[in-house]
């Protein structure tokens, strides 16, 4: 009876992973199809200006001076689209990338702007992500707990390298809180952070694989959506582009 129950649990586990793989591959194909259709901020701005001339006088132009007109909190959106591009630019195994995509759907990352200060913060439960990674690398399910502990130990060793980023680790629950403060320049339309925003230690939201270097994003605002954009060459001289999109939620946190 116990054996049958274990087999049932194993079947449910495999079904869940198979479903994640199918949906993950579909998502990857989608981003590959539309990746070439996205324009740079300058191109988007030109298109936006052209469309605005055709609109009625009652249309309100999207504000650009965030420190004056868009103080408050912005919430990260398009999580899977962003993470897909980060994974595609890395050497992560495809199966692991596909499985880990939806592990970011529950992440509530916010960017709060007050005067010229920008605070980026989020809470991340990383247990499922490392379980998906273990599964993709062929790790036996019986070894998942030790795999999680080893990965957590690696993360703990990485944290002291950060000079500006604040990470509060909740080791028993495999979670952590993240906070990074930057600065906005409304004249240049840029937001600069002294270190590159990152999930764990290797999922870097920049143009290189190094989370310890500063990064400057160009920002654009269209309606209630703000887009951070950066481009450049990575350590292997490969050209990379990163976009982070946020929706305005006012003064809520």
Secondary structure, 3 states (H helix, E strand, C coil): CHHHHHHHHHHHHHHHHHHHHHHHHHHHHHHHHHHCCCCCHHHHHHHHHHHHHCCCCCCCCCCCCHHHHCCEEEEEECHHHHHHHHHHCCCCCHHHHHHHHHHHCCCCCEEEEECCEEEEEEEEECHHHHHHHHHHCCCCHHHHHHHHHHHHHHHHHHHCCCCCCEEEEEHHHCEEEEEEEEEEECCCCEEEECCCCEECCCEECCCCCCCCCCEEEEEEEECCEEEEEEEEECCCCCEEEEEEEEEECCCCC
